[in-house]
Amino acid sequence: MNWTDERVELLKKLWAAGLSASQIAGELGGITRNAVIGKVHRLGLSGRAKTVSSAAPRPRKPRAPSHPASMFRVQGNTALQPSRLPDLDIEPFIQPEVRPMLEPVSCERVTIMDLREAMCRWPLGDPGSEEFRFCGSRSNSASSYCGYHAQLAYQPASDRRRRTAAA
């Protein structure tokens, strides 16, 4: 595609009229949008007048602070001025429900080879040592642990919900 004088004049006229590079490429035919943009820049035509709507600044929406600590930030010549902290809505600490602990059972301390289906699988000691054993006491049918170790391992759903709601 050659840029003839007629095509360059048509390009200048369409560019001044405010057409986009894609629209100009369609009008000229046989040319791409990027070819139009390149020719416009080589000719120095890139400074088009903006419409009134695009030249006017848009009003910005107020933004919430990105971090709660930014509410306390002090800048400039008031940095050392004492200020009153804002009142925060802080809920009182809720004491968790205290359940009576079961008495620890006497563990039979079995190896993995001696561990059976109805035995507690609570690990005792360092797995890398020779003395490593499992509890081996009678386990509940619904758990892998005896009553004492199940109480250590599992927490009631109500405690989990309370902790999640406070966070």
trRosetta pair geometry for C-beta under 8 A, 3 or more apart (Angstrom, degrees):
i j d omega theta_ij theta_ji phi_ij phi_ji
1 30 5.7 161 -99 132 123 104
1 31 5.6 152 177 -88 168 87
1 35 7.1 36 75 -171 141 161
3 7 5.6 -132 -153 84 57 121
3 8 5.5 69 170 -62 103 97
3 39 6.3 159 -103 -121 145 134
4 7 4.8 92 52 9 78 101
4 8 7.0 -143 93 -6 39 87
5 8 5.7 -55 -146 37 32 111
5 9 6.3 32 155 -19 65 106
6 9 5.8 -56 -151 37 30 111
6 10 6.4 29 152 -18 65 106
7 10 5.6 -53 -146 38 33 112
7 11 6.3 40 151 -24 64 104
7 28 6.0 73 -152 -142 102 116
8 11 5.5 -50 -148 34 32 116
8 12 6.5 34 152 -19 64 102
8 39 7.4 -137 -116 177 82 129
8 43 7.3 158 -160 -90 105 141
9 12 5.7 -50 -149 34 33 112
9 13 6.4 31 153 -18 65 106
10 13 5.7 -54 -146 37 32 111
10 14 6.2 27 157 -14 67 108
10 27 7.3 -153 156 126 119 118
10 28 6.6 143 104 -94 128 91
11 14 6.1 -59 -143 41 27 105
11 15 6.0 28 157 -21 64 111
11 24 6.2 72 -131 -175 71 130
11 28 6.8 13 -76 -73 87 135
11 36 6.9 -169 -137 -140 114 87
11 39 6.3 -42 179 114 162 134
11 40 7.3 -141 164 -77 116 78
11 43 7.8 143 110 0 126 161
12 15 5.8 -57 -143 37 27 112
12 16 6.2 25 158 -17 64 108
12 43 7.2 -123 -84 152 97 156
12 45 6.5 -147 -119 -102 74 145
13 16 6.0 -57 -148 38 27 108
13 17 6.4 28 152 -21 62 109
14 17 5.5 -55 -148 35 33 114
14 19 4.7 -39 172 36 91 134
14 23 7.4 -159 175 110 122 97
14 24 4.7 140 116 -111 138 98
14 27 6.0 176 -106 63 156 157
15 18 8.0 70 171 -52 31 17
15 19 6.9 -81 -88 53 30 84
15 24 6.6 16 -66 -86 72 149
15 40 6.0 155 -113 -116 146 115
15 45 5.2 37 131 153 156 140
15 48 6.9 -129 164 -82 83 119
16 45 7.9 -92 -58 -161 75 117
16 48 7.5 -174 -118 -120 39 95
18 48 6.7 130 -105 -176 65 137
18 51 7.8 67 -140 -58 141 102
19 23 4.2 -121 -176 91 105 127
19 24 5.2 130 109 -57 122 83
19 27 7.3 11 159 -10 165 139
20 23 4.7 96 53 7 77 102
20 24 7.0 -142 95 -5 40 86
21 24 5.7 -53 -145 37 33 111
21 25 6.3 37 154 -22 65 104
21 33 4.6 89 123 -163 105 83
21 34 7.9 71 153 -66 139 23
21 36 4.4 161 -159 93 88 125
21 37 4.9 2 -126 -60 154 85
21 40 7.2 -101 -101 -9 105 143
22 25 5.7 -52 -148 34 30 112
22 26 6.6 32 152 -18 62 105
22 33 4.7 -14 -85 -100 64 122
22 36 8.0 -158 -56 43 23 147
23 26 5.6 -54 -153 35 33 113
23 27 6.5 33 150 -20 65 105
24 27 5.6 -54 -148 36 35 112
24 28 6.2 25 157 -12 69 108
24 36 4.9 133 90 -144 119 148
25 28 6.1 -57 -141 42 29 104
25 31 5.0 -134 -142 96 80 86
25 32 5.8 -19 -141 166 143 15
25 33 4.8 -92 -18 -76 151 52
25 35 7.0 110 -109 57 110 96
25 36 5.0 -113 -63 -27 89 133
26 29 7.3 23 179 -71 31 56
28 31 4.9 -11 97 29 123 132
28 36 7.4 165 18 -87 141 110
31 35 4.8 -116 -173 77 93 137
31 36 6.3 102 134 -52 120 87
32 35 4.7 104 56 1 78 100
32 36 7.3 -137 99 -3 47 84
33 36 5.7 -55 -157 34 35 113
33 37 6.5 33 149 -18 68 105
34 37 5.5 -51 -145 37 37 112
34 38 6.2 39 154 -21 67 104
35 38 5.7 -52 -147 36 31 112
35 39 6.4 28 156 -17 64 106
36 39 6.0 -58 -148 38 29 107
36 40 6.3 32 154 -23 65 107
37 40 5.7 -53 -148 34 30 114
37 41 6.5 25 156 -15 64 106
38 41 6.0 -60 -152 38 30 106
38 42 6.3 26 154 -16 66 108
39 42 5.6 -55 -143 39 33 110
39 43 6.1 25 158 -13 67 110
40 43 6.0 -63 -147 43 26 105
40 45 4.6 -91 -161 64 77 109
40 46 6.0 107 140 -73 101 68
41 44 7.4 39 -175 -74 33 31
41 45 7.7 -92 -66 44 23 72
41 46 5.8 34 -101 -55 66 118
45 48 7.7 34 155 -57 79 85
50 54 4.9 -118 -176 87 108 107
50 55 4.3 133 102 -64 124 97
51 54 5.0 78 57 17 85 100
51 55 6.8 -162 86 -9 38 93
52 55 5.9 -62 -140 38 27 108
52 56 6.4 28 163 -25 65 107
53 56 6.4 -53 -148 26 26 108
63 66 7.7 5 144 -53 120 79
65 68 6.8 114 96 -98 123 25
65 70 4.1 -170 -167 75 126 122
65 71 5.9 -142 9 -56 167 73
66 70 6.5 69 49 -10 68 150
67 70 4.9 107 67 -18 81 101
68 71 6.1 -29 -178 2 54 112
69 72 5.9 -59 -171 37 57 105
69 73 7.1 79 135 -48 74 89
70 73 5.2 -23 -152 -8 52 123
71 86 6.4 -65 156 18 127 137
72 85 7.0 -7 -111 -127 108 91
74 78 5.9 -115 -172 106 104 87
74 79 4.9 138 121 -122 106 53
74 81 7.5 -159 -165 51 141 84
74 83 6.9 171 -89 8 133 141
75 78 7.5 37 74 56 39 88
75 79 6.5 -2 -145 -76 13 95
76 79 6.5 171 69 -36 35 90
78 81 4.5 -46 -163 20 72 128
78 83 7.9 57 161 -53 109 124
85 88 7.8 -35 142 -19 108 101
91 94 7.6 -16 137 -31 113 97
91 166 7.2 -129 72 -130 135 84
94 162 6.6 -116 94 -177 140 122
94 166 7.1 -138 28 -82 114 131
95 98 7.8 -32 153 -30 106 96
96 159 6.1 42 -149 -128 116 104
96 162 7.2 149 -111 95 82 147
97 158 7.5 19 15 104 138 124
97 159 7.1 -117 37 -80 98 96
99 151 7.7 -142 104 -154 131 117
99 156 8.0 125 -40 -18 145 128
101 151 6.7 144 -141 132 68 148
102 147 5.3 -146 -166 127 176 107
102 148 4.8 -131 91 -93 118 71
102 151 5.6 158 14 -5 110 154
103 148 7.1 -69 91 -91 37 121
104 148 5.3 105 -121 -157 47 155
105 135 7.6 70 78 -176 112 119
105 137 4.8 55 117 -106 144 165
105 146 5.5 -71 25 135 150 154
105 147 7.4 105 -36 52 126 87
105 148 5.1 -161 -3 3 92 137
106 137 7.4 131 77 -87 49 119
107 120 7.6 -98 -126 73 89 132
107 122 7.7 -102 -115 74 127 115
107 124 6.4 120 149 -60 165 153
107 133 7.7 129 143 112 125 120
107 135 4.4 -100 -131 -147 109 67
107 136 6.2 96 -176 43 76 88
107 137 6.0 -89 -117 -34 53 102
108 119 7.7 -79 49 -147 132 117
108 135 7.0 71 34 152 72 48
108 136 3.5 -95 64 99 106 125
108 137 6.0 155 -6 -67 96 55
109 124 6.4 -76 -114 63 83 152
109 133 4.1 40 -166 128 74 158
109 134 7.5 145 -143 66 33 36
109 135 7.4 -30 -72 -136 43 24
109 136 6.2 -79 14 16 14 131
110 114 4.1 -122 -171 91 109 117
110 115 5.5 147 109 -72 122 65
110 119 6.6 -28 40 174 148 153
110 133 6.0 130 56 -168 23 101
110 134 5.5 -35 67 62 79 89
110 135 7.8 -8 23 88 87 27
110 136 3.6 114 1 -88 110 136
111 114 5.1 86 52 13 74 99
111 115 7.2 -114 101 -25 40 87
111 133 6.1 -69 -78 -118 48 77
111 134 7.5 100 -148 14 8 90
112 115 5.4 -36 -147 6 38 122
112 134 6.9 96 -80 -15 57 122
114 136 7.2 3 109 -115 109 128
115 119 5.5 -144 -154 76 67 136
115 121 6.7 66 -159 -104 136 81
115 134 5.4 33 -91 51 122 149
115 136 6.8 -117 -106 -98 72 82
116 119 5.0 95 56 -8 71 115
118 138 6.1 -11 146 -145 100 72
118 139 5.8 -165 -180 44 49 87
118 141 7.9 -22 -123 -96 92 61
119 134 7.1 89 132 116 115 123
119 135 7.5 177 165 87 86 78
119 136 4.9 -23 -170 -144 122 48
119 137 7.0 129 -155 63 69 24
119 138 7.0 -61 -108 -103 49 32
119 139 6.0 67 139 -12 11 106
120 134 6.9 -177 102 156 68 96
120 135 3.8 -38 99 83 120 123
120 136 6.1 -40 52 22 83 12
120 137 4.6 16 4 54 128 76
120 138 7.3 30 -29 71 92 14
120 139 4.6 150 -75 -73 60 96
120 144 7.3 96 -147 142 47 56
120 145 5.1 46 -144 -150 93 46
120 146 4.0 -42 -76 -24 137 89
120 149 5.7 113 -167 33 129 142
121 134 5.5 -40 -145 -158 43 133
121 135 7.2 -11 38 33 5 96
121 139 7.3 5 -5 -73 75 148
121 144 4.6 -38 30 162 120 106
121 145 6.6 -87 45 -79 70 63
122 134 6.4 128 65 -164 45 73
122 135 4.1 39 52 -20 101 124
122 145 5.4 69 -53 -126 100 102
122 146 7.2 -68 -6 21 125 89
122 149 3.9 -107 -67 -141 144 156
122 152 7.9 67 -126 61 134 129
122 153 7.6 -136 -102 -48 101 125
123 127 6.7 -26 -165 -71 140 95
123 132 7.2 -17 -166 -168 96 98
123 134 6.0 -47 -100 -104 46 70
124 132 7.2 155 82 -158 62 52
124 133 5.0 -18 63 73 112 79
124 134 6.5 155 10 -116 92 17
124 135 6.3 123 -36 -66 116 60
125 129 6.0 -91 155 57 118 124
125 131 5.5 -127 -162 105 165 91
125 132 4.7 -151 90 -107 115 57
125 133 6.4 62 21 25 124 69
126 129 4.3 75 75 -4 104 110
126 131 7.8 58 45 65 82 89
126 132 6.0 -97 82 -79 46 104
127 132 5.1 84 -121 -130 33 155
128 132 7.3 118 37 -43 23 137
129 132 5.3 135 66 -37 75 89
133 136 7.3 -42 162 -22 105 118
135 145 7.4 61 38 -144 149 75
135 146 6.1 -120 129 2 145 118
135 149 6.0 -122 -37 -37 164 150
137 146 4.1 10 87 -71 118 148
137 148 7.9 39 61 32 156 110
138 146 6.4 87 75 -110 47 100
139 143 5.9 -134 176 90 104 81
139 144 6.2 -46 -160 174 155 22
139 145 5.8 151 -131 104 107 10
139 146 5.3 -98 -100 -71 57 52
139 150 8.0 118 -152 -48 86 115
140 143 4.3 45 62 33 108 104
140 145 7.3 7 21 78 95 55
140 146 7.2 123 -19 -141 76 29
140 147 6.4 96 -48 -71 110 69
140 150 6.3 0 11 -42 128 157
143 150 4.8 10 172 -102 165 129
143 154 7.8 -102 -121 -17 128 138
145 148 7.9 -114 156 71 106 54
145 149 3.8 -125 -172 96 122 106
145 150 4.2 166 85 -61 114 73
145 152 7.9 -124 170 50 157 91
145 153 5.7 150 -10 11 162 141
146 149 5.2 77 51 22 77 100
146 150 6.7 -140 89 -11 31 94
147 150 5.8 -56 -140 35 25 113
147 151 6.6 28 159 -22 61 104
148 151 6.0 -57 -158 30 28 111
148 152 7.0 22 148 -13 62 105
149 152 5.4 -51 -150 37 42 112
149 153 6.0 34 154 -17 71 110
150 153 5.7 -60 -139 42 31 106
150 154 5.7 -12 177 17 71 112
151 154 7.2 -63 -116 53 19 80
155 159 5.0 -91 164 71 111 133
155 160 6.1 125 102 -49 115 93
156 159 5.0 97 66 2 83 100
156 160 7.4 -152 100 -2 48 86
157 160 5.5 -56 -151 38 41 113
157 161 6.2 41 153 -20 71 104
158 161 5.8 -52 -146 37 33 111
158 162 6.3 35 155 -21 65 106
159 162 5.7 -54 -147 36 31 112
159 163 6.4 29 156 -17 65 107
160 163 5.9 -57 -148 38 30 109
160 164 6.3 28 155 -18 65 109
161 164 5.7 -57 -146 38 31 110
161 165 6.2 29 157 -19 66 108
162 165 6.0 -55 -146 36 28 109
162 166 6.5 26 155 -19 62 107
163 166 5.9 -56 -149 34 31 110
163 167 6.7 26 155 -19 63 107
164 167 6.0 -58 -150 34 32 108
